[in-house]
Amino acid sequence: MKRNLIALLGAVWLASPVLAQHSDIYPFDDAGQVGVGEYSYEQSAILANRVFGGRFDAIYYSVNNPGFTALSTGAALPGGETLSWDFLPMTASGYTSTLLYWDGQGESANFGATPTPDYSLSLYGGNGSASADGGDTLVPGASIGITSSSGALHQHRFFFLDDNGDGDITTLPLSGYYLISMQLSIDGLETSAPFFLVWGTPDSDALKQAQVAIPWVNDRLDSLVGGGLPGDFNNDGVVNAADYTVYRDNERNLFTAGAYSQWSENYGAVATPPATVSIPEPSAFALAAIFAGLLRRR
């Protein structure tokens, strides 16, 4: 059964109406750079967060949550401009890829290569699509949407997980958790810092996703994409004996010939904590406008 994209988008949209009880990725103007936070509709609050979770549906392995919400007041994005994304390569346990996978086994996460090299995770934007296909370089994306004249935006784009790249759902991706990293850009502001989405398959443990997989990414927020310490194979910000254990016990042969020298030469190094990002609070008027817009769309 082949995916018919138009029919698929319509079917999933009807099955997944926009409700107030959800959280979206929140882009804003952070002193001249695209900032990324979380807007929780359930809590009516903006949260400091750069790691988001999602669950694929059991039929198409697709989802359009979280979406993207930008406010028209406060630290608004430039008006009338296109908000775009890119997929970024991440490095974990010596392996670099735009798409990482953990099968959910064990008590601690172990993200690495996908079950086969043919896996991809795609996002369909307003003017095209792009896929995190397991490569080790940045993948240019497309448009999330165009902001209003006041900088507002509310879009829900569809993510798709494919196990062999042929668009055929007769075979399904293996159970577990799939990790991607993205950045956002818009004319007039510097590109955002990386943010991350941890996707669970329908048969994966949602509790383990929330309590193990997502915290694992949060612990490595500023080392998964670029800027990581050489020799820090577990991405915890310190080069120590634990990294040698990762290197020694490597079962996927992910490390290069010089990995041991990299670890030994940098033993004891500690990552510099990044500067914190301030998350602006929306005005009461802005919150009321968001909910009014949702009610009109239902």
KEROMI-777096 format. One line per 10 residues: their letters; for each residue z, y, x of N, C-alpha, C. Coordinates in nm, 2 decimals, decimal comma, padded with zeros to 4 digits. Example, Ala and Ser with C-alpha at 12.3 -4.5 7.8 and 13.67 -1.06 7.14 Angstrom:
<atoms>
as) 00,78:-00,57:01,32:00,78:-00,45:01,23:00,78:-00,33:01,32; 00,71:-00,22:01,28:00,71:-00,11:01,37:00,79:00,00:01,29
</atoms>
This chain:
<atoms>
mkrnliallg) 00,00:-00,12:00,09:00,00:00,00:00,00:00,00:00,12:00,09; -00,11:00,20:00,09:-00,12:00,32:00,17:-00,05:00,43:00,11; 00,00:00,52:00,20:00,06:00,64:00,15:-00,04:00,74:00,11; -00,04:00,78:-00,01:-00,12:00,89:-00,06:-00,03:01,02:-00,06; -00,06:01,11:00,04:00,04:01,22:00,07:00,06:01,30:-00,06; -00,04:01,34:-00,13:-00,02:01,42:-00,25:00,06:01,35:-00,35; 00,03:01,23:-00,38:00,11:01,15:-00,48:00,25:01,13:-00,43; 00,26:01,11:-00,31:00,40:01,08:-00,25:00,48:01,21:-00,26; 00,43:01,32:-00,22:00,51:01,45:-00,23:00,55:01,47:-00,37; 00,46:01,45:-00,47:00,50:01,48:-00,61:00,60:01,38:-00,66
avwlaspvla) 00,59:01,25:-00,62:00,68:01,15:-00,67:00,82:01,18:-00,61; 00,83:01,21:-00,48:00,96:01,23:-00,43:01,02:01,36:-00,48; 00,94:01,46:-00,49:01,00:01,59:-00,55:01,06:01,57:-00,68; 00,99:01,50:-00,77:01,04:01,47:-00,91:01,17:01,39:-00,90; 01,18:01,30:-00,81:01,29:01,21:-00,80:01,41:01,28:-00,73; 01,38:01,40:-00,66:01,48:01,46:-00,58:01,48:01,61:-00,61; 01,53:01,65:-00,73:01,53:01,79:-00,77:01,63:01,87:-00,68; 01,60:02,00:-00,66:01,68:02,09:-00,58:01,81:02,11:-00,66; 01,92:02,07:-00,60:02,05:02,08:-00,66:02,14:02,17:-00,57; 02,24:02,23:-00,63:02,33:02,32:-00,56:02,41:02,25:-00,46
qhsdiypfdd) 02,44:02,11:-00,48:02,53:02,04:-00,39:02,45:01,98:-00,27; 02,41:02,07:-00,19:02,35:02,03:-00,06:02,37:02,14:00,04; 02,34:02,10:00,17:02,34:02,19:00,28:02,20:02,21:00,34; 02,17:02,33:00,38:02,04:02,35:00,44:02,06:02,41:00,59; 01,96:02,40:00,67:01,96:02,46:00,80:01,94:02,61:00,77; 02,02:02,69:00,84:02,03:02,83:00,82:01,98:02,91:00,94; 01,86:02,96:00,94:01,81:03,04:01,05:01,85:03,19:01,03; 01,88:03,26:01,13:01,92:03,40:01,12:01,90:03,47:01,25; 01,91:03,61:01,24:01,89:03,69:01,36:02,02:03,70:01,44; 02,02:03,63:01,55:02,14:03,63:01,63:02,12:03,72:01,76
agqvgvgeys) 02,13:03,85:01,73:02,12:03,95:01,84:01,99:03,93:01,91; 01,88:03,92:01,84:01,75:03,91:01,90:01,69:03,77:01,92; 01,77:03,67:01,89:01,72:03,53:01,90:01,74:03,46:01,77; 01,66:03,37:01,74:01,68:03,29:01,62:01,80:03,21:01,63; 01,90:03,23:01,55:02,02:03,15:01,55:02,01:03,04:01,45; 02,08:02,94:01,46:02,08:02,82:01,37:02,22:02,79:01,33; 02,25:02,78:01,20:02,37:02,74:01,15:02,35:02,65:01,03; 02,45:02,63:00,95:02,43:02,55:00,83:02,48:02,63:00,70; 02,40:02,63:00,60:02,44:02,69:00,47:02,48:02,58:00,38; 02,61:02,57:00,34:02,66:02,47:00,25:02,66:02,53:00,11
yeqsailanr) 02,57:02,48:00,02:02,57:02,53:-00,12:02,69:02,48:-00,19; 02,74:02,36:-00,15:02,86:02,30:-00,22:02,98:02,39:-00,19; 03,00:02,44:-00,07:03,11:02,52:-00,03:03,09:02,67:-00,04; 02,96:02,71:-00,07:02,93:02,85:-00,08:02,97:02,92:00,06; 02,93:02,85:00,17:02,97:02,90:00,30:02,87:02,88:00,40; 02,87:02,96:00,51:02,79:02,94:00,62:02,88:02,88:00,73; 02,83:02,78:00,79:02,91:02,70:00,89:02,84:02,70:01,03; 02,92:02,70:01,13:02,87:02,69:01,27:02,83:02,55:01,30; 02,71:02,51:01,29:02,67:02,37:01,31:02,52:02,37:01,36; 02,50:02,28:01,45:02,36:02,26:01,50:02,32:02,11:01,50
vfggrfdaiy) 02,40:02,03:01,43:02,37:01,88:01,41:02,38:01,85:01,26; 02,27:01,80:01,21:02,26:01,78:01,07:02,23:01,63:01,04; 02,27:01,58:00,93:02,24:01,44:00,89:02,15:01,43:00,77; 02,08:01,32:00,77:01,99:01,30:00,65:01,98:01,15:00,63; 01,94:01,11:00,51:01,92:00,97:00,48:01,78:00,95:00,42; 01,70:00,86:00,48:01,57:00,83:00,42:01,58:00,75:00,29; 01,48:00,77:00,20:01,48:00,69:00,08:01,43:00,55:00,11; 01,46:00,46:00,01:01,43:00,32:00,03:01,29:00,28:00,00; 01,21:00,37:-00,05:01,07:00,34:-00,09:00,97:00,39:00,02; 00,98:00,52:00,04:00,88:00,58:00,13:00,93:00,61:00,27
ysvnnpgfta) 01,06:00,59:00,29:01,12:00,64:00,42:01,09:00,78:00,45; 01,12:00,87:00,35:01,10:01,01:00,35:01,21:01,08:00,29; 01,22:01,21:00,32:01,33:01,29:00,26:01,29:01,44:00,28; 01,34:01,53:00,19:01,31:01,67:00,21:01,44:01,75:00,21; 01,55:01,68:00,25:01,68:01,75:00,27:01,73:01,70:00,41; 01,78:01,79:00,49:01,81:01,93:00,46:01,68:02,02:00,45; 01,69:02,13:00,38:01,59:02,23:00,38:01,62:02,34:00,47; 01,55:02,45:00,45:01,57:02,57:00,53:01,60:02,69:00,44; 01,72:02,75:00,46:01,76:02,87:00,38:01,78:02,99:00,48; 01,71:03,10:00,46:01,74:03,22:00,53:01,78:03,33:00,42
lstgaalpgg) 01,88:03,41:00,45:01,93:03,51:00,36:01,86:03,65:00,39; 01,85:03,73:00,28:01,78:03,86:00,29:01,88:03,97:00,33; 02,00:03,94:00,35:02,10:04,05:00,39:02,17:04,00:00,51; 02,24:04,09:00,57:02,32:04,06:00,70:02,22:04,04:00,81; 02,23:03,93:00,88:02,15:03,90:01,00:02,02:03,84:00,96; 01,94:03,91:00,88:01,82:03,86:00,82:01,71:03,84:00,93; 01,62:03,74:00,90:01,50:03,72:00,99:01,40:03,84:00,96; 01,31:03,86:01,05:01,20:03,96:01,03:01,13:03,92:00,90; 01,10:04,03:00,83:01,03:04,01:00,70:00,88:03,98:00,71; 00,82:03,90:00,62:00,68:03,88:00,62:00,63:03,80:00,74
etlswdflpm) 00,71:03,72:00,81:00,67:03,65:00,93:00,68:03,50:00,91; 00,60:03,42:00,99:00,60:03,28:00,97:00,71:03,22:01,06; 00,80:03,14:01,00:00,90:03,06:01,07:00,84:02,92:01,10; 00,84:02,89:01,23:00,77:02,77:01,28:00,87:02,68:01,36; 00,84:02,56:01,38:00,92:02,46:01,45:00,84:02,39:01,56; 00,92:02,34:01,66:00,87:02,25:01,76:00,96:02,13:01,77; 00,91:02,01:01,81:01,00:01,90:01,84:01,02:01,90:01,99; 01,15:01,87:02,03:01,19:01,88:02,17:01,22:01,74:02,23; 01,19:01,72:02,36:01,23:01,59:02,42:01,38:01,60:02,45; 01,45:01,48:02,44:01,59:01,47:02,47:01,60:01,36:02,58
tasgytstll) 01,71:01,37:02,65:01,74:01,26:02,75:01,87:01,20:02,73; 01,87:01,07:02,71:02,00:00,99:02,70:01,99:00,86:02,78; 02,09:00,83:02,85:02,09:00,71:02,94:01,97:00,70:03,02; 01,92:00,82:03,08:01,81:00,82:03,17:01,68:00,81:03,10; 01,67:00,80:02,97:01,55:00,79:02,89:01,52:00,92:02,82; 01,39:00,97:02,84:01,35:01,10:02,78:01,25:01,07:02,67; 01,27:01,13:02,55:01,18:01,11:02,44:01,21:01,21:02,33; 01,11:01,24:02,25:01,12:01,32:02,13:01,19:01,25:02,01; 01,20:01,12:02,02:01,26:01,04:01,92:01,35:00,93:01,98; 01,48:00,94:01,95:01,57:00,84:02,00:01,63:00,75:01,89
ywdgqgesan) 01,68:00,64:01,92:01,72:00,54:01,82:01,85:00,47:01,87; 01,93:00,44:01,77:02,05:00,36:01,79:02,06:00,26:01,67; 02,08:00,13:01,70:02,08:00,03:01,60:02,21:00,02:01,52; 02,31:00,10:01,56:02,43:00,10:01,48:02,53:00,00:01,52; 02,49:-00,08:01,62:02,58:-00,19:01,66:02,69:-00,13:01,76; 02,81:-00,19:01,75:02,92:-00,15:01,83:03,00:-00,03:01,78; 03,10:00,01:01,85:03,19:00,11:01,80:03,15:00,25:01,85; 03,06:00,26:01,95:03,02:00,38:02,00:02,87:00,39:02,00; 02,81:00,51:01,99:02,67:00,52:01,98:02,60:00,50:02,11; 02,48:00,45:02,11:02,40:00,43:02,23:02,25:00,46:02,20
fgatptpdys) 02,22:00,58:02,19:02,09:00,62:02,16:02,00:00,60:02,28; 01,88:00,55:02,25:01,78:00,53:02,35:01,64:00,51:02,29; 01,56:00,42:02,35:01,42:00,40:02,30:01,42:00,34:02,16; 01,31:00,38:02,09:01,29:00,32:01,96:01,25:00,17:01,97; 01,26:00,09:01,86:01,23:-00,05:01,88:01,10:-00,09:01,94; 00,99:-00,01:01,91:00,86:-00,02:01,98:00,81:00,12:02,01; 00,72:00,14:02,10:00,66:00,27:02,13:00,58:00,33:02,01; 00,56:00,26:01,91:00,47:00,30:01,80:00,54:00,38:01,69; 00,68:00,39:01,70:00,75:00,47:01,60:00,72:00,62:01,61; 00,73:00,68:01,50:00,71:00,83:01,50:00,79:00,89:01,38
lslyggngsa) 00,83:01,01:01,39:00,90:01,08:01,28:00,83:01,21:01,26; 00,77:01,23:01,15:00,68:01,35:01,12:00,75:01,45:01,02; 00,71:01,57:01,04:00,75:01,68:00,95:00,62:01,74:00,90; 00,61:01,75:00,76:00,49:01,82:00,70:00,53:01,96:00,66; 00,47:02,05:00,73:00,49:02,19:00,71:00,40:02,26:00,61; 00,40:02,39:00,60:00,32:02,46:00,51:00,17:02,47:00,55; 00,14:02,45:00,68:00,00:02,46:00,72:-00,03:02,35:00,82; 00,03:02,23:00,80:00,00:02,12:00,89:00,13:02,04:00,92; 00,11:01,93:01,00:00,22:01,85:01,03:00,23:01,82:01,18; 00,34:01,77:01,23:00,35:01,73:01,36:00,45:01,61:01,37
sadggdtlvp) 00,44:01,53:01,48:00,52:01,41:01,49:00,59:01,40:01,62; 00,72:01,37:01,61:00,80:01,33:01,73:00,76:01,18:01,75; 00,68:01,16:01,85:00,62:01,02:01,86:00,67:00,95:01,98; 00,78:00,99:02,04:00,83:00,92:02,15:00,79:00,97:02,29; 00,70:01,07:02,29:00,66:01,13:02,42:00,77:01,21:02,49; 00,75:01,25:02,61:00,86:01,31:02,69:00,83:01,46:02,71; 00,74:01,52:02,62:00,71:01,66:02,63:00,72:01,73:02,49; 00,74:01,86:02,49:00,75:01,93:02,37:00,63:01,91:02,28; 00,65:01,89:02,15:00,54:01,87:02,05:00,54:02,00:01,96; 00,43:02,08:01,97:00,42:02,20:01,89:00,42:02,16:01,74
gasigitsss) 00,49:02,24:01,66:00,50:02,21:01,52:00,40:02,29:01,44; 00,45:02,32:01,32:00,37:02,41:01,23:00,46:02,50:01,15; 00,42:02,55:01,04:00,50:02,65:00,96:00,60:02,59:00,87; 00,73:02,63:00,88:00,83:02,60:00,78:00,80:02,68:00,65; 00,76:02,81:00,67:00,73:02,90:00,56:00,72:03,04:00,61; 00,69:03,13:00,52:00,68:03,27:00,55:00,79:03,35:00,48; 00,87:03,43:00,56:00,98:03,50:00,50:00,93:03,61:00,40; 01,02:03,64:00,31:00,99:03,75:00,22:00,99:03,88:00,29; 00,96:03,99:00,23:00,97:04,12:00,29:01,10:04,16:00,34; 01,21:04,09:00,28:01,35:04,12:00,32:01,40:04,01:00,41
galhqhrfff) 01,32:03,92:00,45:01,36:03,82:00,55:01,41:03,69:00,49; 01,41:03,67:00,36:01,46:03,55:00,29:01,36:03,44:00,29; 01,41:03,32:00,29:01,32:03,20:00,28:01,40:03,08:00,23; 01,34:03,00:00,15:01,40:02,88:00,10:01,29:02,77:00,09; 01,29:02,68:00,18:01,19:02,57:00,18:01,25:02,44:00,20; 01,19:02,34:00,14:01,23:02,20:00,16:01,10:02,12:00,20; 01,09:02,09:00,33:00,97:02,02:00,38:01,00:01,87:00,40; 00,90:01,79:00,40:00,92:01,64:00,40:00,92:01,59:00,54; 01,02:01,51:00,57:01,02:01,43:00,69:00,98:01,28:00,66; 00,91:01,22:00,75:00,87:01,08:00,73:00,89:01,00:00,85
lddngdgdit) 00,94:00,88:00,84:00,96:00,79:00,95:00,87:00,67:00,93; 00,79:00,64:01,04:00,69:00,54:01,04:00,71:00,45:01,16; 00,70:00,32:01,13:00,73:00,22:01,24:00,61:00,18:01,32; 00,48:00,22:01,28:00,37:00,18:01,36:00,25:00,28:01,36; 00,28:00,39:01,30:00,18:00,50:01,30:00,06:00,49:01,22; 00,05:00,39:01,13:-00,07:00,37:01,05:-00,05:00,42:00,90; 00,06:00,48:00,87:00,08:00,53:00,74:00,10:00,42:00,63; 00,12:00,30:00,67:00,13:00,18:00,58:00,28:00,14:00,57; 00,33:00,13:00,45:00,47:00,09:00,43:00,49:-00,05:00,39; 00,39:-00,14:00,43:00,41:-00,28:00,41:00,51:-00,33:00,51
tlplsgyyli) 00,53:-00,27:00,62:00,63:-00,30:00,72:00,72:-00,17:00,73; 00,85:-00,20:00,74:00,95:-00,09:00,74:01,02:-00,07:00,87; 01,07:00,05:00,91:01,14:00,07:01,03:01,27:-00,01:01,03; 01,31:-00,05:01,15:01,44:-00,12:01,17:01,55:-00,04:01,13; 01,66:-00,10:01,08:01,78:-00,03:01,03:01,84:00,04:01,15; 01,90:00,15:01,12:01,98:00,22:01,23:01,96:00,37:01,21; 01,98:00,44:01,32:01,98:00,59:01,32:01,88:00,64:01,42; 01,80:00,74:01,37:01,69:00,80:01,45:01,73:00,95:01,47; 01,71:01,00:01,59:01,75:01,13:01,63:01,63:01,21:01,68; 01,62:01,33:01,63:01,52:01,43:01,68:01,59:01,56:01,71
smqlsidgle) 01,52:01,64:01,79:01,57:01,78:01,82:01,45:01,87:01,79; 01,49:01,99:01,74:01,39:02,09:01,71:01,43:02,23:01,76; 01,34:02,32:01,76:01,37:02,46:01,78:01,28:02,54:01,68; 01,33:02,66:01,65:01,27:02,75:01,55:01,22:02,87:01,62; 01,11:02,92:01,58:01,05:03,05:01,63:00,99:03,13:01,52; 01,00:03,27:01,54:00,94:03,36:01,45:00,91:03,49:01,53; 00,80:03,56:01,50:00,76:03,68:01,57:00,87:03,78:01,56; 00,91:03,84:01,67:01,01:03,94:01,68:01,14:03,90:01,73; 01,16:03,76:01,74:01,29:03,71:01,79:01,26:03,60:01,90; 01,35:03,58:01,99:01,34:03,48:02,09:01,36:03,34:02,01
tsapfflvwg) 01,30:03,24:02,07:01,31:03,10:02,01:01,45:03,06:02,01; 01,49:02,98:01,91:01,63:02,93:01,89:01,67:02,83:02,00; 01,80:02,81:02,01:01,85:02,70:02,09:01,81:02,57:02,02; 01,81:02,46:02,09:01,79:02,33:02,02:01,89:02,30:01,91; 01,84:02,24:01,80:01,93:02,18:01,70:01,88:02,04:01,68; 01,97:01,96:01,61:01,94:01,81:01,60:01,96:01,76:01,46; 01,88:01,66:01,43:01,89:01,59:01,30:01,91:01,44:01,33; 02,01:01,38:01,27:02,04:01,24:01,28:02,01:01,17:01,14; 01,90:01,09:01,15:01,85:01,03:01,02:01,90:00,88:01,01; 01,95:00,85:00,90:01,99:00,71:00,87:01,89:00,64:00,78
tpdsdalkqa) 01,86:00,51:00,81:01,78:00,43:00,72:01,86:00,40:00,60; 01,79:00,36:00,49:01,86:00,33:00,36:01,97:00,23:00,38; 01,95:00,13:00,46:02,05:00,02:00,47:02,15:00,04:00,59; 02,14:00,15:00,65:02,24:00,18:00,76:02,37:00,23:00,70; 02,48:00,22:00,78:02,61:00,26:00,73:02,63:00,41:00,74; 02,64:00,47:00,62:02,65:00,62:00,61:02,78:00,67:00,68; 02,89:00,59:00,67:03,01:00,63:00,73:03,00:00,63:00,88; 02,94:00,53:00,93:02,92:00,53:01,08:02,83:00,64:01,12; 02,73:00,68:01,04:02,64:00,79:01,07:02,73:00,92:01,09; 02,82:00,94:00,99:02,90:01,06:00,99:03,01:01,06:01,10
qvaipwvndr) 03,07:00,94:01,12:03,19:00,93:01,21:03,16:00,89:01,35; 03,04:00,84:01,38:03,01:00,80:01,51:02,88:00,86:01,56; 02,77:00,85:01,49:02,64:00,90:01,54:02,64:01,05:01,55; 02,68:01,12:01,45:02,67:01,27:01,45:02,77:01,33:01,55; 02,90:01,28:01,56:02,99:01,32:01,67:02,94:01,30:01,81; 02,87:01,19:01,83:02,81:01,16:01,96:02,71:01,27:02,00; 02,63:01,31:01,90:02,54:01,42:01,93:02,61:01,55:01,95; 02,71:01,58:01,87:02,79:01,71:01,89:02,85:01,71:02,03; 02,90:01,60:02,08:02,96:01,59:02,21:02,86:01,62:02,32; 02,73:01,61:02,29:02,63:01,63:02,39:02,53:01,74:02,35
ldslvggglp) 02,58:01,83:02,27:02,50:01,94:02,21:02,41:02,01:02,31; 02,47:02,04:02,43:02,40:02,13:02,52:02,35:02,05:02,65; 02,35:01,92:02,64:02,30:01,84:02,75:02,18:01,75:02,71; 02,16:01,72:02,59:02,06:01,63:02,54:01,92:01,69:02,57; 01,91:01,82:02,55:01,78:01,89:02,57:01,79:01,98:02,69; 01,72:01,94:02,80:01,72:02,03:02,92:01,86:02,07:02,97; 01,87:02,12:03,08:02,00:02,18:03,13:02,11:02,08:03,15; 02,08:01,95:03,14:02,18:01,85:03,16:02,21:01,83:03,31; 02,33:01,78:03,33:02,37:01,75:03,47:02,29:01,63:03,53; 02,23:01,65:03,65:02,17:01,53:03,71:02,28:01,43:03,74
gdfnndgvvn) 02,25:01,30:03,70:02,35:01,20:03,72:02,44:01,18:03,61; 02,44:01,27:03,51:02,53:01,25:03,39:02,46:01,17:03,29; 02,46:01,04:03,31:02,38:00,94:03,23:02,43:00,92:03,09; 02,56:00,95:03,07:02,61:00,94:02,93:02,62:01,08:02,86; 02,57:01,18:02,93:02,56:01,31:02,87:02,69:01,37:02,81; 02,80:01,34:02,88:02,93:01,39:02,84:02,98:01,52:02,91; 02,89:01,57:03,00:02,92:01,70:03,07:02,99:01,68:03,20; 03,01:01,55:03,24:03,08:01,52:03,37:03,01:01,41:03,44; 02,99:01,42:03,57:02,93:01,31:03,65:03,05:01,23:03,71; 03,07:01,11:03,66:03,19:01,03:03,71:03,15:00,88:03,70
aadytvyrdn) 03,26:00,80:03,71:03,24:00,66:03,72:03,18:00,60:03,59; 03,21:00,67:03,48:03,15:00,62:03,35:03,00:00,63:03,35; 02,94:00,72:03,43:02,79:00,73:03,44:02,74:00,61:03,52; 02,81:00,57:03,62:02,77:00,45:03,70:02,77:00,33:03,61; 02,87:00,32:03,52:02,87:00,20:03,43:02,75:00,20:03,34; 02,71:00,32:03,29:02,58:00,32:03,21:02,46:00,28:03,30; 02,46:00,33:03,42:02,35:00,29:03,51:02,35:00,14:03,54; 02,47:00,09:03,57:02,48:-00,05:03,61:02,45:-00,15:03,50; 02,50:-00,11:03,38:02,48:-00,20:03,26:02,35:-00,18:03,18; 02,26:-00,09:03,24:02,14:-00,06:03,17:02,06:-00,19:03,14
ernlftagay) 02,03:-00,21:03,01:01,96:-00,33:02,98:01,81:-00,30:02,94; 01,78:-00,17:02,94:01,64:-00,14:02,89:01,56:-00,09:03,01; 01,61:-00,09:03,13:01,54:-00,05:03,25:01,49:00,09:03,24; 01,58:00,18:03,19:01,53:00,32:03,16:01,54:00,41:03,29; 01,61:00,37:03,39:01,63:00,46:03,50:01,52:00,44:03,61; 01,50:00,56:03,68:01,40:00,56:03,79:01,47:00,51:03,92; 01,39:00,48:04,02:01,44:00,43:04,14:01,54:00,52:04,21; 01,53:00,65:04,18:01,62:00,75:04,25:01,75:00,78:04,17; 01,77:00,71:04,06:01,88:00,74:03,97:02,02:00,72:04,04; 02,04:00,62:04,12:02,16:00,60:04,18:02,19:00,71:04,28
sqwsenygav) 02,09:00,75:04,36:02,11:00,87:04,45:02,15:00,99:04,37; 02,08:01,01:04,26:02,11:01,13:04,18:02,26:01,13:04,13; 02,31:01,01:04,09:02,44:01,00:04,05:02,54:01,03:04,17; 02,52:00,96:04,28:02,61:00,97:04,39:02,61:01,11:04,45; 02,50:01,18:04,45:02,49:01,31:04,51:02,56:01,42:04,42; 02,57:01,39:04,29:02,63:01,49:04,20:02,76:01,44:04,15; 02,82:01,34:04,20:02,95:01,29:04,16:03,05:01,40:04,16; 03,12:01,42:04,04:03,22:01,52:04,03:03,18:01,65:03,97; 03,05:01,66:03,95:02,99:01,79:03,89:03,04:01,80:03,74; 03,06:01,92:03,69:03,10:01,94:03,56:03,01:02,05:03,50
atppatvsip) 02,96:02,03:03,37:02,87:02,12:03,31:02,95:02,25:03,27; 02,88:02,36:03,28:02,93:02,49:03,24:02,93:02,51:03,09; 03,04:02,54:03,02:03,03:02,55:02,88:02,94:02,66:02,84; 02,86:02,64:02,73:02,77:02,75:02,69:02,84:02,86:02,61; 02,78:02,97:02,60:02,84:03,08:02,52:02,84:03,04:02,37; 02,94:03,08:02,30:02,94:03,05:02,16:02,85:03,14:02,08; 02,80:03,09:01,96:02,72:03,17:01,88:02,79:03,21:01,76; 02,79:03,34:01,72:02,86:03,39:01,61:02,77:03,37:01,48; 02,83:03,32:01,38:02,76:03,29:01,25:02,80:03,40:01,15; 02,70:03,48:01,11:02,74:03,59:01,01:02,78:03,54:00,88
epsafalaai) 02,86:03,61:00,81:02,90:03,58:00,67:02,81:03,65:00,58; 02,76:03,58:00,47:02,68:03,64:00,37:02,76:03,73:00,28; 02,69:03,83:00,22:02,76:03,91:00,12:02,77:03,84:-00,01; 02,85:03,88:-00,10:02,86:03,82:-00,23:02,73:03,83:-00,30; 02,66:03,95:-00,28:02,53:03,97:-00,35:02,43:03,87:-00,30; 02,43:03,84:-00,17:02,34:03,74:-00,12:02,36:03,60:-00,18; 02,49:03,56:-00,19:02,52:03,43:-00,24:02,48:03,42:-00,39; 02,50:03,53:-00,46:02,46:03,53:-00,60:02,31:03,52:-00,62; 02,23:03,58:-00,53:02,09:03,58:-00,53:02,04:03,44:-00,50; 02,10:03,37:-00,41:02,06:03,23:-00,37:02,08:03,14:-00,50
fagllrrr) 02,19:03,14:-00,56:02,22:03,06:-00,67:02,13:03,09:-00,79; 02,10:03,22:-00,81:02,01:03,26:-00,91:01,87:03,20:-00,89; 01,83:03,20:-00,76:01,70:03,14:-00,73:01,69:02,99:-00,75; 01,80:02,92:-00,72:01,81:02,78:-00,74:01,80:02,75:-00,89; 01,87:02,82:-00,97:01,87:02,80:-01,12:01,73:02,82:-01,17; 01,65:02,91:-01,12:01,52:02,93:-01,17:01,43:02,82:-01,13; 01,46:02,75:-01,01:01,37:02,64:-00,96:01,40:02,51:-01,03; 01,52:02,49:-01,09:01,55:02,36:-01,15:01,47:02,34:-01,28
</atoms>
